[in-house]
Amino acid sequence: MHTERKSTQLLTLTLILVCIFLVMNCNIVKDYLLNSISALPIVLPPPKNDIFADKSNTNQSLGSQNDRPHFGVNMRGYYSSMPQGREGYKNPFPNNYYESSFKTLSQAKIIDHVRYRFYWESYERDPIAFKEELEVVAGTADKYGINVIYDNHQFHTSSWLNIGRGTGFPIYLFNDPILYKQGGGGASKYSAAEAWWTKWWDRSIKSTNGTDGWTLQANFLKKVVETVDKHPSTLGYEILSEPQIHSKDQWSKIGIYNTFMTDQLRKATNKTIVYSVNLPLDLKSVTQLNGQNMAKMVPQNKENVVFKMSLYGSPSAGYQAEKLQLYLNASRIAGVPLYVGEWNNVKRIATFNEEGKKIWKVDVNRSDISQAEANIIVEKLKNIGIWGMAYWDWSFVPNRAPNFNLVTVAYDNATGEGKVQATKYFQIMNNAYRHGYGY
């Protein structure tokens, strides 16, 4: 019995020693594995359903974003911006305007695109000169590696309704002199504009031969696509900049319009299609301006589609911050990326129009933008993960608000040659882009 007890004790001790040895070796292996794993780089899976991811055409040779937004400027042309209802520009057009402009933009090493505005009525005024100018734009952009978004712009509807400043829809779409007489006012505060836009969303605006305006506009935009789509610099097309809305039932009507235009354009191009924020942007409007309603403007086919907004002020607080949040909510609900197609800083003053309605106009004496203000705007846009942004403006026509133009044109008195020169605001913009994104 004594011998058996000793054997049992010896076996138990042996088992304890073996267990201790195994545990110690397991800890060694564990420590080794943990140290080895911690030394490996951490690779996170890509986010799912990232609505702000770049969806630009993967077949394009230009404009690769490399996880950064598109940085750009707005640009005015000549024949592409000529109104029907008044004389052309008094400012001479520099014959080296596009060559000099795109060269300067390319030398900035951070600008990758131009939002180039054109007007439908400019095409109707001189279709040959219009298309020839677009060809020059596209070819020069190809040469300097700058992408172009072709923006179907309108300002105060048309030169028919706003003789002095308006440009947009062709005159033959205003053939009811009782509802919208010439000079009746093209801004959203005027009854003539409200009457015209209401009929536009009802698709009841027609030309003298009875063709509806939506079809006519789609055919016009296809001509633009036919002219420039073959160029590698063409990034996309904007359906209509800042359309007007006058009642809450028009949100879904704009969605039907954007769906129609997108479907028509998709027959001719697979490049980016942009649809625009509406005007007016009154947060207390009877149109019930909110993210849910704005999201109704999205076309049904959302592939490679972005939502364009404008931002003219610091979004740190107040109205501009509320407006930016509104845009962001609308883009997220719609499931499309957000594009800040126009940004700058302005000050406005209240005044009244001919109909006694209160309106806000830019105060050119107080409007300006500093480096600090530009940095704040760009940093805020970075934080919300936008698709791209474009500074307003690059134009051969001087603006009374200096920060509204990135260039000046100096003319040689002897030869008449115009030289495009970047202003301090061009450097402010570049610095803001670089500062905000660490370039």
FIMIKE-429785 format. One record per residue (C-alpha): x, y, z. Coordinates in Angstrom, 2 decimals. Layout:
# FIMIKE-429785
    east   north      up
       X       Y       Z
...
//
This chain:
# FIMIKE-429785
    east   north      up
    0.00    0.00    0.00
    2.86    2.36    0.85
    4.52    1.61   -2.50
    1.28    2.20   -4.42
    0.74    5.53   -2.63
    4.28    6.69   -3.60
    3.68    5.68   -7.23
    0.43    7.59   -7.29
    2.05   10.70   -5.84
    4.91   10.47   -8.34
    2.48   10.16  -11.27
    0.47   13.14  -10.00
    3.61   15.26   -9.68
    4.68   14.30  -13.18
    1.31   15.30  -14.61
    1.47   18.65  -12.81
    4.94   19.34  -14.22
    3.81   18.43  -17.75
    0.81   20.77  -17.47
    3.00   23.62  -16.23
    5.36   23.07  -19.17
    2.51   23.08  -21.68
    0.95   26.27  -20.25
    4.29   28.06  -20.33
    4.83   27.10  -23.95
    1.29   28.11  -24.86
    1.92   31.56  -23.40
    5.13   31.82  -25.36
    3.31   30.89  -28.57
    0.50   33.28  -27.71
    2.91   36.16  -27.10
    4.69   35.37  -30.35
    1.47   35.36  -32.34
    0.22   38.58  -30.75
    3.51   40.36  -31.39
    3.54   39.12  -34.97
   -0.03   40.23  -35.62
    0.49   43.66  -34.07
    3.41   44.22  -36.38
    1.20   43.71  -39.45
   -0.49   46.72  -41.08
   -4.19   47.09  -40.26
   -6.32   46.80  -43.38
   -9.95   47.87  -42.98
  -12.64   46.68  -45.40
  -14.07   49.34  -47.70
  -17.23   51.02  -46.42
  -20.48   49.61  -47.72
  -23.04   51.75  -49.53
  -20.80   54.83  -49.50
  -23.00   57.32  -51.31
  -20.17   59.84  -51.44
  -17.74   57.53  -53.27
  -16.51   58.74  -56.65
  -18.74   57.33  -59.38
  -17.18   59.13  -62.34
  -16.69   57.25  -65.61
  -13.95   54.66  -65.07
  -13.10   54.68  -68.77
  -11.95   58.30  -68.71
   -8.25   58.96  -69.15
   -8.45   62.17  -67.16
   -9.73   63.16  -63.75
   -8.73   60.25  -61.51
   -9.58   61.45  -58.03
   -7.40   59.18  -55.88
   -9.79   59.52  -52.92
  -10.00   63.29  -53.17
  -12.83   65.45  -54.47
  -12.78   67.30  -57.77
  -11.26   70.78  -57.33
  -12.33   73.34  -59.89
  -13.58   76.73  -61.03
  -16.59   78.06  -62.94
  -15.82   79.53  -66.36
  -17.69   81.88  -68.70
  -17.36   81.68  -72.46
  -18.24   84.09  -75.25
  -20.64   82.79  -77.92
  -21.84   80.16  -75.44
  -23.03   82.95  -73.11
  -24.47   85.40  -75.64
  -28.10   86.45  -74.94
  -30.78   86.71  -77.59
  -32.65   89.69  -76.17
  -29.84   92.27  -76.08
  -26.52   93.11  -77.68
  -23.41   91.09  -77.03
  -20.63   91.84  -74.56
  -19.00   95.25  -74.61
  -15.79   93.65  -73.34
  -13.56   92.32  -76.14
  -12.88   88.59  -76.06
   -9.15   87.74  -75.77
   -8.15   85.54  -78.69
   -5.94   83.44  -76.38
   -8.53   83.20  -73.62
   -8.90   79.42  -73.49
   -5.25   78.61  -74.13
   -4.11   80.99  -71.40
   -6.87   79.97  -68.99
   -6.42   76.21  -69.16
   -2.65   76.56  -69.07
   -2.85   78.64  -65.87
   -5.28   76.18  -64.31
   -3.05   73.22  -65.13
   -0.01   74.93  -63.62
   -1.80   75.16  -60.27
   -1.29   71.36  -59.98
   -4.48   70.91  -57.98
   -7.30   72.14  -60.26
   -8.74   69.16  -62.13
  -11.94   70.50  -63.65
  -13.90   73.47  -64.96
  -17.66   73.88  -64.67
  -18.24   75.57  -68.02
  -21.58   77.32  -68.32
  -23.51   77.73  -71.52
  -27.02   78.96  -72.31
  -29.66   77.44  -74.52
  -30.64   80.81  -75.98
  -26.99   81.39  -76.92
  -27.14   78.29  -79.11
  -30.34   79.54  -80.74
  -28.71   82.91  -81.43
  -25.73   81.40  -83.28
  -25.56   77.57  -83.29
  -22.44   77.38  -85.47
  -20.35   79.73  -83.33
  -21.73   78.05  -80.20
  -20.61   74.56  -81.21
  -17.28   75.77  -82.57
  -16.52   77.39  -79.22
  -17.37   74.20  -77.34
  -14.97   72.32  -79.61
  -12.20   74.79  -78.73
  -12.98   74.41  -75.02
  -12.92   70.62  -75.17
   -9.76   70.47  -77.29
   -7.86   72.90  -75.09
   -9.00   71.06  -71.96
   -7.71   67.82  -73.50
   -4.35   69.46  -74.13
   -3.88   70.61  -70.54
   -5.48   67.67  -68.75
   -8.40   69.60  -67.26
  -11.84   67.97  -67.08
  -15.02   69.87  -68.00
  -18.57   69.71  -66.68
  -20.81   71.41  -69.25
  -23.41   73.38  -67.30
  -26.75   74.21  -68.94
  -27.08   77.51  -67.09
  -29.92   79.98  -66.64
  -29.95   83.27  -64.77
  -33.31   84.94  -64.21
  -34.88   82.49  -66.67
  -34.19   84.30  -69.97
  -33.21   87.56  -71.60
  -36.88   87.78  -72.59
  -38.09   88.16  -68.99
  -35.00   90.01  -67.74
  -33.79   92.14  -70.62
  -30.86   93.68  -68.76
  -29.27   90.66  -67.04
  -31.17   87.45  -67.75
  -29.89   84.64  -69.97
  -31.19   81.10  -70.31
  -34.19   79.75  -72.20
  -34.70   80.73  -75.86
  -37.16   83.48  -76.70
  -39.49   81.25  -78.75
  -40.62   79.59  -75.48
  -42.19   82.88  -74.32
  -44.96   83.17  -76.89
  -47.76   84.10  -74.48
  -47.39   87.89  -74.02
  -50.26   88.01  -71.52
  -48.81   85.55  -68.98
  -45.18   86.61  -69.35
  -44.65   89.81  -71.22
  -41.19   90.92  -72.29
  -39.28   92.41  -69.35
  -41.80   90.99  -66.88
  -39.07   89.80  -64.53
  -37.19   86.50  -64.57
  -36.20   86.14  -60.90
  -38.28   83.90  -58.66
  -39.99   86.87  -56.94
  -41.76   87.97  -60.13
  -45.21   86.77  -61.12
  -44.17   86.39  -64.78
  -41.39   83.98  -63.79
  -43.75   82.06  -61.49
  -46.29   81.67  -64.28
  -43.69   80.47  -66.77
  -41.94   77.99  -64.45
  -45.29   76.57  -63.29
  -46.18   75.77  -66.89
  -42.65   74.44  -67.50
  -43.02   71.81  -64.76
  -46.45   70.90  -66.13
  -44.72   70.31  -69.48
  -47.14   72.70  -71.14
  -44.54   75.20  -72.44
  -44.39   74.68  -76.20
  -42.78   76.25  -79.22
  -44.79   77.83  -82.00
  -44.83   74.49  -83.88
  -46.33   72.70  -80.88
  -43.28   70.74  -79.65
  -43.05   70.67  -75.87
  -40.12   72.38  -74.13
  -38.77   69.27  -72.43
  -38.31   67.51  -75.75
  -36.73   70.59  -77.30
  -34.29   70.95  -74.43
  -33.35   67.27  -74.53
  -32.62   67.59  -78.26
  -30.49   70.67  -77.58
  -28.50   68.91  -74.85
  -27.90   65.96  -77.17
  -26.30   68.39  -79.63
  -23.93   69.49  -76.86
  -23.12   65.84  -76.13
  -22.54   65.12  -79.81
  -20.06   68.02  -79.91
  -17.90   67.26  -76.86
  -18.56   63.74  -75.54
  -15.80   62.20  -77.63
  -13.19   64.30  -75.82
  -11.42   62.64  -72.87
  -11.67   65.91  -70.94
  -15.48   65.73  -70.81
  -16.43   64.79  -67.25
  -20.17   65.33  -67.49
  -23.22   67.48  -68.07
  -25.52   69.54  -65.85
  -29.20   69.28  -66.81
  -30.27   72.78  -65.69
  -28.67   75.08  -63.14
  -30.86   76.31  -60.25
  -34.37   75.76  -61.62
  -37.14   77.70  -59.92
  -39.83   76.12  -57.76
  -43.04   77.91  -56.74
  -45.29   75.34  -55.04
  -44.87   72.19  -52.96
  -46.36   69.92  -55.63
  -43.50   70.83  -58.01
  -40.83   68.81  -56.14
  -41.98   65.55  -57.66
  -42.56   67.25  -61.03
  -38.90   68.32  -61.07
  -38.02   64.69  -60.33
  -40.04   63.59  -63.36
  -38.27   66.25  -65.45
  -34.81   65.18  -64.24
  -35.70   61.55  -64.91
  -36.79   62.41  -68.46
  -33.61   64.42  -69.16
  -31.33   61.78  -67.64
  -32.97   59.01  -69.66
  -32.61   61.07  -72.83
  -28.95   61.89  -72.13
  -28.15   58.27  -71.30
  -28.99   57.44  -74.92
  -25.96   59.53  -75.92
  -23.48   59.44  -72.99
  -22.41   57.40  -69.96
  -20.57   60.30  -68.34
  -21.54   62.09  -65.14
  -24.95   63.76  -65.07
  -25.54   66.62  -62.63
  -28.91   67.85  -61.42
  -29.13   71.11  -59.53
  -30.54   72.58  -56.35
  -33.59   74.79  -56.78
  -34.29   78.48  -56.26
  -35.51   80.19  -54.15
  -33.91   78.76  -51.01
  -36.25   80.24  -48.46
  -36.34   77.99  -45.40
  -39.79   79.42  -44.56
  -41.17   79.08  -48.07
  -44.66   77.76  -48.89
  -42.87   75.18  -51.04
  -42.02   73.29  -47.81
  -38.28   73.34  -48.35
  -36.75   70.34  -46.56
  -34.47   67.40  -47.25
  -37.29   64.97  -47.97
  -38.86   67.22  -50.59
  -35.54   68.14  -52.19
  -34.72   64.45  -52.50
  -37.77   64.09  -54.75
  -35.83   65.92  -57.49
  -33.44   62.98  -57.98
  -33.77   61.13  -61.32
  -34.86   57.50  -61.11
  -31.66   56.34  -62.77
  -29.06   57.45  -60.20
  -26.04   55.72  -61.73
  -23.18   58.21  -62.07
  -25.45   61.10  -61.01
  -24.51   63.91  -58.59
  -26.49   66.67  -56.88
  -25.20   70.22  -57.36
  -25.54   72.95  -54.73
  -24.26   76.52  -54.29
  -22.63   77.98  -51.19
  -22.01   81.72  -50.91
  -20.84   82.22  -47.35
  -19.23   80.52  -44.39
  -21.17   77.42  -43.28
  -19.87   77.66  -39.71
  -23.20   78.88  -38.31
  -26.49   80.58  -39.16
  -28.31   80.47  -42.49
  -25.39   79.06  -44.51
  -24.90   76.22  -42.01
  -28.62   75.40  -42.10
  -28.57   75.46  -45.88
  -25.56   73.16  -46.10
  -27.21   70.69  -43.71
  -30.32   70.83  -45.87
  -28.31   69.94  -48.99
  -26.53   67.16  -47.14
  -29.78   65.67  -45.89
  -31.27   65.79  -49.39
  -28.26   64.09  -50.99
  -28.22   61.33  -48.37
  -31.95   60.67  -48.66
  -31.66   60.64  -52.47
  -28.58   58.42  -52.32
  -26.34   60.55  -54.56
  -23.07   62.44  -53.95
  -23.04   66.19  -53.30
  -21.25   68.61  -55.65
  -20.66   72.23  -54.59
  -20.80   73.61  -58.11
  -20.48   77.23  -56.92
  -18.78   78.59  -53.81
  -17.62   82.02  -52.67
  -18.42   84.53  -49.95
  -20.93   87.37  -50.37
  -22.82   89.91  -48.33
  -26.41   90.75  -49.29
  -28.73   93.64  -48.53
  -32.53   93.66  -48.49
  -34.43   95.69  -51.09
  -37.77   95.56  -52.91
  -38.61   94.78  -56.51
  -41.13   96.49  -58.80
  -43.93   94.35  -57.38
  -43.13   95.41  -53.82
  -41.69   92.05  -52.82
  -38.63   91.87  -50.61
  -35.51   90.57  -52.35
  -31.83   90.26  -51.45
  -29.08   91.67  -53.64
  -25.31   91.26  -53.45
  -23.60   94.18  -51.73
  -20.52   94.54  -53.92
  -18.89   96.98  -51.50
  -18.97   94.53  -48.60
  -18.52   91.24  -50.41
  -15.05   89.74  -50.21
  -13.27   86.56  -49.19
  -10.14   86.22  -47.08
   -7.76   83.28  -46.88
   -9.16   82.35  -43.48
  -12.75   82.41  -44.79
  -11.84   80.33  -47.84
  -10.07   77.80  -45.61
  -13.12   77.47  -43.36
  -15.42   76.82  -46.32
  -13.16   74.17  -47.87
  -12.49   72.44  -44.54
  -16.23   72.24  -43.84
  -16.86   70.75  -47.26
  -14.09   68.23  -46.69
  -15.66   67.14  -43.41
  -18.95   66.21  -45.06
  -17.27   64.21  -47.83
  -18.36   65.97  -51.01
  -17.84   64.80  -54.59
  -16.32   68.07  -55.77
  -16.34   71.87  -55.62
  -15.90   74.79  -58.05
  -15.10   78.41  -57.17
  -17.18   81.20  -58.71
  -15.87   82.64  -61.11
  -13.36   82.73  -64.03
  -14.47   85.28  -66.62
  -13.09   87.75  -69.16
  -15.93   90.09  -68.06
  -15.02   92.15  -64.97
  -17.26   91.89  -61.91
  -18.03   94.75  -59.53
  -17.34   92.35  -56.64
  -13.61   91.59  -57.05
  -13.78   88.20  -55.30
  -16.30   87.10  -57.95
  -13.58   86.86  -60.60
  -10.34   84.91  -60.44
   -8.78   86.75  -63.40
   -8.35   90.12  -65.03
   -7.58   90.83  -68.68
   -4.86   93.34  -69.58
   -5.02   94.64  -73.15
   -2.04   95.85  -75.14
   -2.88   99.34  -76.45
   -0.80   98.85  -79.58
   -1.88   95.35  -80.66
   -5.18   94.96  -78.81
   -4.03   91.58  -77.54
   -5.59   90.58  -74.23
   -3.56   88.83  -71.55
   -5.42   86.80  -68.92
   -3.89   87.30  -65.49
   -4.81   85.50  -62.27
   -5.77   87.69  -59.31
   -4.99   87.20  -55.61
   -8.25   85.28  -55.26
   -6.87   82.54  -57.48
   -4.07   81.99  -54.98
   -6.52   82.20  -52.07
   -8.60   79.45  -53.68
   -5.54   77.27  -54.38
   -4.25   77.72  -50.84
   -7.65   76.76  -49.42
   -7.76   73.57  -51.51
   -4.24   72.61  -50.47
   -4.69   73.56  -46.84
   -7.94   71.68  -46.48
   -6.68   68.46  -48.04
   -3.02   68.55  -46.98
   -1.38   69.03  -50.38
//
